[in-house]
Amino acid sequence: KEAIGWHAAAVKLMGPLVLPASALIGALYPTLCRLWSENVQEYMHTTRDALRAAFVMTMPIALGCGLFPDIGVRIFGEDTFGPAENNLRILAFYVLLLYVTMTLGTALNAAGRQRAWTTVQFICIVVILVADPFLVRWFQAHTGNGALGVNITTAGTELLMLIAGLCLMPRGVLDRSILRSGLLTLVAGAAMVTVAW
């Protein structure tokens, strides 16, 4: 019962952190659909801009969640929900990836690659169905918090989606400017971690 409560608290705290990404893709999808049919070069430019925005938004949110999970846990009470901090640390990696994968997924759907993207999501479901029972039991036996297994599977499948999304992206979208933006975001994140430390 305790592990389920810690997981529920962590997931509840994650909800508001995903809202900016949801707002981004809600505005992005119709624009990318129109651009894919009218002007592919502009589609690529807009997708790159959206990915840069996702990098910039996700880094402080994910690092804040990972570095200071106790702030969120205090809402529920540290005495009862203190172990949920570990759940939040793992889910911070999930959030870091989620902003980018949501943007990639929106761009792929707009480019007519829904079937391939849906296949990737289905594969992730299969991975979860296979891995969760094993990981939940293992973490429950070794840490007393089986929900950590669920969180690791969630973060792992998001990484799988990121890799697949990058591979499925239409040719020409991913260029050196995206790599540069990603690296600069990582440098800024490292600076944030240093200051926090």
FENBELUR-V888385 format. One record per residue. N is the residue number from 1. RES is the residue in three letters. OMEGA is omega in radians with two decimals (* if undefined). D_CENTER is the distance of its C-alpha to the mean C-alpha in Angstrom with 1 decimal. Layout:
# FENBELUR-V888385
{{N	RES	OMEGA	D_CENTER} {N	RES	OMEGA	D_CENTER}}
This chain:
# FENBELUR-V888385
{{1	LYS	-3.11	26.7} {2	GLU	-3.11	25.4} {3	ALA	3.10	22.3} {4	ILE	3.10	21.5} {5	GLY	3.12	22.1} {6	TRP	3.12	19.8} {7	HIS	-3.14	17.0} {8	ALA	3.11	17.8} {9	ALA	-3.13	18.0} {10	ALA	3.14	14.5} {11	VAL	3.12	13.0} {12	LYS	3.12	15.4} {13	LEU	3.13	14.3} {14	MET	-3.06	10.6} {15	GLY	-3.13	12.0} {16	PRO	-3.13	13.2} {17	LEU	-3.11	10.2} {18	VAL	-3.07	8.5} {19	LEU	3.12	11.9} {20	PRO	3.12	12.0} {21	ALA	3.11	9.4} {22	SER	3.10	11.5} {23	ALA	3.13	14.6} {24	LEU	-3.07	13.7} {25	ILE	3.08	13.4} {26	GLY	3.11	16.3} {27	ALA	-3.02	18.4} {28	LEU	-2.97	17.3} {29	TYR	-3.11	18.1} {30	PRO	3.13	21.8} {31	THR	-3.14	22.4} {32	LEU	3.08	20.9} {33	CYS	-3.14	22.9} {34	ARG	-3.10	26.0} {35	LEU	3.14	25.5} {36	TRP	-3.12	25.0} {37	SER	-3.06	28.4} {38	GLU	-3.00	30.2} {39	ASN	-3.05	29.0} {40	VAL	3.12	26.7} {41	GLN	3.11	26.9} {42	GLU	3.04	25.7} {43	TYR	-3.12	22.8} {44	MET	-3.14	21.8} {45	HIS	-3.13	22.4} {46	THR	3.10	20.4} {47	THR	3.09	17.4} {48	ARG	3.12	17.6} {49	ASP	3.14	17.9} {50	ALA	3.10	14.9} {51	LEU	3.08	12.8} {52	ARG	3.11	14.6} {53	ALA	3.11	13.9} {54	ALA	3.09	10.1} {55	PHE	-3.05	10.8} {56	VAL	-3.12	13.2} {57	MET	-2.99	11.4} {58	THR	-3.03	8.2} {59	MET	-3.13	10.5} {60	PRO	-3.14	12.9} {61	ILE	-3.11	10.7} {62	ALA	-3.14	8.7} {63	LEU	3.09	12.2} {64	GLY	3.12	14.1} {65	CYS	-3.11	12.3} {66	GLY	-3.09	12.9} {67	LEU	-3.05	16.3} {68	PHE	-3.11	17.7} {69	PRO	-3.12	16.6} {70	ASP	-3.13	20.3} {71	ILE	3.12	20.3} {72	GLY	-3.09	18.3} {73	VAL	3.13	20.2} {74	ARG	3.11	23.4} {75	ILE	-3.10	23.0} {76	PHE	-3.12	23.6} {77	GLY	-3.06	25.9} {78	GLU	-3.11	25.5} {79	ASP	-3.08	28.5} {80	THR	-2.99	27.0} {81	PHE	-3.13	23.2} {82	GLY	3.14	23.2} {83	PRO	3.11	21.6} {84	ALA	3.09	18.4} {85	GLU	3.11	17.7} {86	ASN	3.07	16.9} {87	ASN	-3.11	14.4} {88	LEU	3.12	12.7} {89	ARG	3.11	12.8} {90	ILE	-3.13	11.0} {91	LEU	3.06	8.3} {92	ALA	3.07	8.0} {93	PHE	3.08	6.8} {94	TYR	3.14	4.1} {95	VAL	3.10	3.5} {96	LEU	-3.13	4.7} {97	LEU	-3.01	3.2} {98	LEU	-3.12	1.8} {99	TYR	-3.12	5.1} {100	VAL	-3.12	6.6} {101	THR	3.08	6.5} {102	MET	3.11	7.7} {103	THR	3.10	10.2} {104	LEU	-3.14	11.2} {105	GLY	3.11	11.8} {106	THR	3.12	13.8} {107	ALA	3.12	15.8} {108	LEU	3.11	16.5} {109	ASN	3.12	17.7} {110	ALA	-3.13	19.8} {111	ALA	3.09	21.3} {112	GLY	-3.12	22.4} {113	ARG	-3.10	20.2} {114	GLN	-3.07	19.2} {115	ARG	3.14	21.0} {116	ALA	-3.13	19.3} {117	TRP	3.09	15.7} {118	THR	3.10	16.9} {119	THR	3.10	18.4} {120	VAL	3.13	15.2} {121	GLN	3.10	13.6} {122	PHE	3.10	17.0} {123	ILE	3.11	16.9} {124	CYS	3.10	13.7} {125	ILE	3.12	15.6} {126	VAL	3.11	18.6} {127	VAL	3.12	16.8} {128	ILE	-3.13	15.7} {129	LEU	-3.14	19.3} {130	VAL	-3.00	20.8} {131	ALA	-3.04	18.8} {132	ASP	-3.11	18.4} {133	PRO	3.13	22.2} {134	PHE	-3.06	22.8} {135	LEU	3.12	20.1} {136	VAL	3.13	20.8} {137	ARG	-3.10	24.5} {138	TRP	-3.12	24.1} {139	PHE	3.10	22.2} {140	GLN	-3.13	24.4} {141	ALA	-3.02	27.4} {142	HIS	-3.11	26.5} {143	THR	-3.07	24.6} {144	GLY	-3.14	25.5} {145	ASN	-3.12	21.9} {146	GLY	-3.14	21.0} {147	ALA	3.08	17.7} {148	LEU	3.09	16.4} {149	GLY	3.09	16.7} {150	VAL	-3.11	14.6} {151	ASN	3.12	11.8} {152	ILE	3.10	12.3} {153	THR	3.12	12.4} {154	THR	3.13	9.2} {155	ALA	-3.14	7.4} {156	GLY	3.13	10.0} {157	THR	3.06	9.7} {158	GLU	3.06	6.2} {159	LEU	3.07	8.1} {160	LEU	3.12	10.9} {161	MET	3.11	9.5} {162	LEU	-3.13	8.7} {163	ILE	3.14	12.2} {164	ALA	3.13	13.8} {165	GLY	3.10	12.6} {166	LEU	3.13	14.1} {167	CYS	-3.10	17.1} {168	LEU	-3.06	17.6} {169	MET	3.10	17.5} {170	PRO	-3.11	21.0} {171	ARG	3.11	23.2} {172	GLY	-3.14	23.5} {173	VAL	-3.10	20.2} {174	LEU	3.14	18.8} {175	ASP	-3.10	21.5} {176	ARG	-3.13	22.3} {177	SER	3.10	21.3} {178	ILE	3.09	17.6} {179	LEU	3.14	18.0} {180	ARG	3.12	19.9} {181	SER	3.12	17.4} {182	GLY	3.13	14.6} {183	LEU	3.10	17.3} {184	LEU	3.10	18.5} {185	THR	3.09	15.2} {186	LEU	3.09	15.1} {187	VAL	3.11	18.7} {188	ALA	3.09	18.1} {189	GLY	3.10	15.5} {190	ALA	3.09	18.2} {191	ALA	3.12	20.8} {192	MET	3.13	18.8} {193	VAL	-3.13	18.7} {194	THR	3.13	22.4} {195	VAL	-3.13	23.4} {196	ALA	-3.13	21.7} {197	TRP	*	23.3}}
